[in-house]
Amino acid sequence: MLYFSRWKIYTILAACLLGIVLALPNVLGRDTLAALPHWYGQNRVHLGLDLRGGSHLLLEVDMGAVVRERLESLVDGARTQLRTANIGYTGLSAGDRQVTIQLRDPAQADEAVKQLKQLAINVGGGALGGGLPDITTSVNGNTITVSLSDEAVRQRAQQAVEQSIEIVRRRIDETGVSEPTIARQGLDRILVQLPGVDDPDRVKRLLGTTAKMTFRLVDPNADPSTGRAPPGSEILASAEGGRSQGSYVIRRKIEVDGANLTNATASTNSQNGEWVVNFEFDSQGARRFADVTKQNVGRPFAIVLDNKVISAPVIREPITGGRGQISGNFNAQSANDLAVLLRAGALPAPLKVIEERTVGPDLGADSIRAGLISVLVGFGMVCVYMIAAYGLFGAMACVGLLVNLVLTVGALSAIQATLTLPGIAGILLGVGLAVDANILINERIREETKKGRTPFAAMEAGFSRAYATIVDANLTTVIKMALLFIFGVGTVKGFAVTITFGILISMFTATVLVRLMMVSWLRRTKPALLPV
């Protein structure tokens, strides 16, 4: 273990140089970074919310809206199925997790149940399908009750949260926020941390908007001023250009779903310079859009966003290209925000902000200063102890610790990790764990020296006998950190990552780099007694 070939020495030095190069962008100024290649300058450690400042939001998914949407779908489906089967009814209403139908003729109950069962959706199945229907039916005289099962509600709640997390992530990514934290918390809550966000109100608006867009026909024979809509229609307020402008009577039937949108971009109209939002459909949406516009030339076609009519242009001619345009009194930001929402997709249910905290940049700067001081003080105290306890070999161990810190920062920069206060604590703890290897080695060397071994033999025995213990101790710690990373969230993962990097790198610095320095000194000076 005391022989180093030339290529091994060059490899060790190259690894140290690479760590320095990777860590360098973290200490360079903005002007210097701007002059460097982008692929290199962006490899930096990002600061988390507690160090950089920003917004902390805790969102709650409105599970009641998920259930209401399914009940409304059942009401529309029941109306269509019963009408198609010529089954008369006097009442059709939605209540708490159930839909109630009053039949005219109780003798048609069996046929009605058969038709209503076709509205069921299987839930709880695996990748190969299967599962159980999400509705149950019961008959009492001329009354049929269609109820949502408990399993269906649980499945829909779980899917709503998972889908909401994905859509929130898309919307945040569209805003350009670097290294956000988006994680599930509890059964129906989503934690969002946005480092460096200076306009949290805009982000809240983006996240709080469901952005469910539908294209529906306007009912030309109904007057919204009466306050009553005919069956199959509803009265929706107008918000064209973001301002309230009366109301429309809109057909409940969705002609084209916004889920078929593939792209949406904000631009200006070349004729009048106004801001507009251009959108494109996929093949299915384009085909459906073309069919609807062919069959309804001359009729108003409403674009509905979150139950508000944002535009209701008259169809002048069939639109067969699968592309359209939303115009109104948009400005640059409102047009871009709407485009972001449409590109990211609609939330399955509204999100409510139930907790909000803002960390100012001044507090973040204080945290950085305190974190750096703690690392420097901890490093200094370790060095004082090592030099006092082991002399020259302790000083070499301190050099190894310094290289360990630099390589850890370089590794975090390479993966563009987010550093938080727990992460800084992890680096400090990693310094303490890294020095353990040097203590084990030096103690072994001291024991062998006391036994009367020669310096070369004592050093050889010290490294070889301590190596197995070092590997075992570090391996168990890495396993624990892996479990923290797998089951933890947010800053807990950052803590696990920094410690893991520190431990793995210490295996190089303590057993390879420091050994190279000690062996080089031993071969150069050939002392009669080792200074331990």
N, C-alpha and C positions, 0 to 999 in steps of 0.2 A: 504493500500500500504506500510505500515511500518513493516509488519510481514514477516519474511523469515523463512520457515521451514528448517530443517537440510538438506533435500535432495535438496532443491533449492540452498542453499549455496554451496553444493558440486558440483552441476551442473554448477553453475557460475564459480567456480574455475577450474573445469575440462575444460570448454570452453576456458578459458584464457590459461591454460596449453597446450591445443591442438594447439592454435594459435602459441604459442612459439615454440613448437616442429616442426610445419610445416614451420615456418620462419627460423629455425636454419640452414638448409643447405646453406642458402644464405651467411652466415658469416663464414662458415667453410672452411678450406684450402683444396687443392686438395688431399693431402695425407690422411687427415682425411675422406674426402668423399669417397676415394677409399676403405677405410676399412669398410665403412657402407654398408648395403644391397643396391643393385642397385635400387630397387623400391622406396627407401627412398631418396637416394642421388640425384636422377634425378629430384625430385620435387623441382625445383628451379625457380626463376624468370629469364627468358631469357632476355638478353639485345638486344635492337633493333639496327638498323643500325646507328642511330645518337649517340648511347652510346658505342657500341662495335666496330664500324668501319665495312666496307664491301663495297659492290658494289650496285649501283643504276642504273638500266637499264630501258629505255623506248623503247619498241619494237613496230614496226608497221607491221601489216599484209598486204602482197602484194595482194590487191584485184584484180589487173590485172591478176595475175596468176590463181586466182580462175575462172575468166571468160574464160581465155585461155584454161584451162583444160576442161571445159564444152564444149567449141567450138571444141576442138580436139576430144572429145568423140562423138560429133555430126557428125564430118567428118567421123570418122571410122564407126559409126553406119549407116550413110547414104550410104557409100560405100557398106557395107554388105547388107543392105535392098534393094538397087537398083539392085545389082548384083543378089540377090536371086529372085527378081521379073522380071529379064531379061529386065530391063529398061536401055537403053544406054544413056551415057552422055559424053560430051566432056570436061567438066571442073567441078572441085569440089574444092572450096577454102574457107578459113575462113577469115573474116574481122573483123570490129569493131562490136562486139556483134551479128554477123550474119554469116551464112554459105550460099554461093551462088552455085547453081548447074545449069549447062548449059546442057539441054537435046538435044539429037539428033533429037527426034521426038516430036514436041509440042503436038501431040495427046495423048501422054502418061502422060501428066501433071497431070491429075486427079488421075491416079493410083499412080504416084510418090508421090503426096501430101498425099494420103492415107497411103502409106508405111512410109513416113517421120513422120507422126503424131504418129506412134507407138514408136518413140524415146522420146516422151514427158515424163516428170516427174512432177507429181503434187506437187505444193508448196502452202504454206499458209493454209494447212489443220490442224485441231486440232488432239486430241488424237484418235478420231473416224475416221480419214481419211478425204477424201474430198479434197478441194483445187482446184486450177486451173492449167492447163498445163503451163510448164515453157517456151514453145516455141510457136511462131505464124508463119504461113506460108502464103506467097503471091506468086502469079503467074503473070508473065509479058511475054507473048509470050512463048518462050522456056526456060525462066529463072525462077527458083524457089528460093525464098529467105526464109531461116529459121532464125528467129530472137529470141533472148532471151528477155523475157518480163522484164519490170522494177521491178515487184514484185519478179521475179525469182532471179534477181541480188541482191536485198535487202535481200532476204531470205538466199541466199548462203553466202553473206557477214556476216550476223549475225551468221550463223552456223559455218563459218570459224573461227570467233573470239572466240566463245564459245568452239569449239573443240580445238583451239590453246591454250587457257587458261588451259584446262584440261591436255593436253599433256605436256605443259611447267611445270605444277605442278608435273606431274609424273617424268619428267626428273630431276627436281630439287631435288625431294625426293630421287631419285636414287643416287645423289651425296652426300647425308648425311648432307646437310645444314639444321640447326635447325631453326625453326620458320621463314621461308621465307614469304615475303609479295608478293602475286600475285593477281593483280586486274585489271579489265577492266578500261580503261580510254578513254573516248570519244567513237567514233564509231568503230575505227579500230586499237586501240592502247592497249598495255598491259604493266602495270607497274610491274617491278620485283625488289624487294629489298632483298639482300642476306647478312644478318649480319655475320661478321666474315670470309667472303670468302677471301682467300689470293691468289687465282689464278683466277681472273675474266676472263682472256683470254680463259681458258678452258671452263668455263661456257658459254661464248659467242659462242664458237664453237659448243657446244652441243645445244644451243638454236637456233643458226643460220642455223643448218643443218636440211633440211626438213625430211630426213631419209625415203623417199618413196622408198621401195624396191619392185622390181618385178622380176619374173623369166621368161625369154623369150629365144626363140630359136635364134641361130646365123644363118644368111642366108649363106649357103655354096657356093652358086653360084655367089656371088657378091664380087667385089674387092674394099675395102675401099680406096685404093690409087687413084681411079678414081675421087673421090670426089662426086660421084652421087650414090644414092641408088635407087633401083627399087621400084615401087609402093608397099605400105604395109610394107616398111622397112625404116630404118634410120641409119645414121652413128653416133656412139657414141664413145667417147674417152674412153680409158682404163685407169684405176687408180688402178691396182692390187697392193695390199699392200700399197696403199696410194701414189704410184708414177706413173707418166704418162708413159705408155708403148704402144703407138700406138693407133689404133682404131679398131672397129669391125662394121660390118653391121648387125644390129639386127632387127628382125621382130617386128613390132609395136604391134602385138597381144600379150596380156599378158596371158601367160599360167597359172601362179599361182601368186596370189597377196600376197604381204607381209602382208596385213591385216589379213591373215589366220595364221600368226605366233602366237604361244602361249608363247614361251619362247626363250631366247637367252642367252648363257653364254660364257664367255671367259675361255679358258683353254690351256694347252700345249699338243702338239701331242706327244704321248708316243713313237713314232718311231724316230723322229728327234728333238724333244724338241722345235719346233717352236710354236708360239702363233697362235691359231685358234679360231674361233667363232662357237660354236655349236648351231643349231636352231631346233625347233620343230614346227610342224603344228598342227592345229586342225583337226577334222575328215574330214571336207570338203577339206581342203588344202592337207591333206595326201592322200586322194583319187585322187584328181586332179594331185598331184605330181607323184603318182604311175602310173596313166594313161599316162602322158606325157613321163615319162622315159621309159615305156614299148614300146611306139610307136616310139621312137626316139633314140634307142640304136645306138651308134657310132657317134652321132651328138653333137657338142658343145652346151652347155646349159648355157646361160649367167645369172649371178646374177647382176642386175642393181640397183644401189643405187644413187638416185638423178641424173639420166641420165648419169651416168658413170659406166662402166663395172668394177666391183671390182673383178670378177672371172668369167672364162668361161671354166669350165672343160668339158671334153668329157664324155658323158654318157656311162659307160662301161657295166652296167647292170641295170635292173629295180630297183628302190629304193621304196620299199613298206612299210617301217617302219614309214614314216612320219617324219624322222629326216635327217638332213644334216649337212654339215660342210663347212665353208668358210675359206680357207687358203690363205696365201700370206705373204708378208713381214711385218707382224704386230709385234709391240712390246707390252709390257704389257698394257700400257695406251691406245694405239690406239685400241687394241682388246677389252678392257673393255669399252671404249667409244662407240664403235660400238654396243656392246651388250646392253648397256644402251639405245641407240637410238632405237634399234629394239624392246626391251621390252616395251618402253614407247609408241611406235606407231609413225606413220608418221604425220607430220604436214600437214594440208590441203593446206597450201600455205607458201611460204618462209617468214621469219621474218627478218626485217631490224632493226638494232640498230640505233635509231635516237638521242638518248641522253644517255650519260654515265657519272656517277659521282662516285668517289671513296672517301670514308671517312676513313682516317687513324686511327689506334688504339690510337695514341697519342691524336688526336682531340676527340675521343670517351672518353678517360680517363679524359680529361679536362671537357667534358660535364657531366660526372658522378660526378666529384668533384663539379662542379658548382650546379648541381641538388641537391646533398646532402647538400651542404651549404645552399641553399635556403630553403630546408625543415627544417633544424635545426634552422636557423635564424627565419623562420616563426613560428616554434613551440615555440621557446624561447620567442619571442615577445608576442605571445598569452598567454603564461604562466605568463609573467610579468604583463600583463593587468589583467588577471583573479585573480591573488593573490592580486594585488593592489586594485581591485574592490570588491572582495568578501572574502578576507582573507583565512581562513582555508578551506571553501567550494570551493574557487577558486583553492587551491592547490589540493584538491581531484579531481576537474575537470581536472586538468593537468595530474594527474595519469591516469584518464580515457582516455585522449587523447593519452598518451603514449601507453596504451594497445590497443587503436584503431589503431594506426600505426602498431603495431606488428601483430595484427589480420588481418589487410589489406594485409600486406606482406605475411602472412601465407595463406590467401585465394588466392592471386595471384600465390603463389608457388603451391598450390594444383591443380590449373588448368594449371600450367606451362605457364603462360601468358608471353607476350613479353612487356618489359618495355621500353618506349621511353621518350624523353624529355616532350612531351605533357602528357604522363602518370605520370611523376613526378609532373608536374603542376597540374594534377588532384588530386594527393595525397595531395599536399599543399592546394589546394582549399577545399578538403574534410576535412582537419583539421579545416579550418575556418567554414565550414558548421556544423561540429560535435560540435564545441563549442557553436554554437547558441542554441542548446538544453539546455546546462547547464546555459547559460545566462537567458533563459526564465524561467527555474526552480528557479534559485537564485533570480531573480527579483520578481517572485510570492511569494517566501518565505519572501522576504524583505517587500513586501506590506502587507502580512498577519501579520507579526511581528509588523509593525507599527500600525495595527488595534488593537493590544493588545492581540492577540491570544497566547496561550501557545506554547512553542517550538514544542511539538509533533503535536499539531493542525496546526501550521503554516507550518510545513514540509509536513504534510499529504495534506493540501490544495494546497501547492505549486506544488507538483508532480501531483496530480489528475487534477488540472485545467490547467496545462501547457501541459499535455500529448496529448490532442486532437489537440492543435495548432502544436505541434511537429510532430505528425503523418501527418497532412494536409500539412505542409510545405515540409516535406521530401518526401511524396508521389508525389507531383507535380514535384519535382526535379527528382525523379527516372523516372517518365514518360518522361520527356524531355531527360534524358540520354538514355532511351530505344529507342527513336526516332533517336537520334544521332547514336546509335549502328546499328540500322536497315538500315538507309539510308547513313551512313558515310562509309568511307573506311580507311584502314591502321591505322595511328596514331590517327585519330578521334575516331575510335572504342576503342583504348586503353585509350584515355582520358575519354570516357564514362564509361568504365569498372572500372577504378580506383575510379572515383567519386561515382559510384553506390555502390561499395563495402564499401567505406568509410561511405556513408550515412546509409546503412543498418546496418553496424557494430556499428555506433554511436547510433542507436536505442537501442542497447544492452548495450554499455558502459555508455551512458549518463543517461538512464532511469532505468537501472538495476544494473550495477556494481557500479557506483557512488552513487546510492541510497543505496546500501548495505553498502558502506563505511560510508556514512552520518548517516544511522540508527544505525550502530554498534557504532559509536562515540557517538551518542545521548543517546543510552541505557547505555553506559558505564559511561559517565560523568554526564548525567542528568543536563545540564546547566539551569540556570534561564533565560538566554537570548541567542538567536542564534547569532553567529558571522558573520552577513551579513550586 
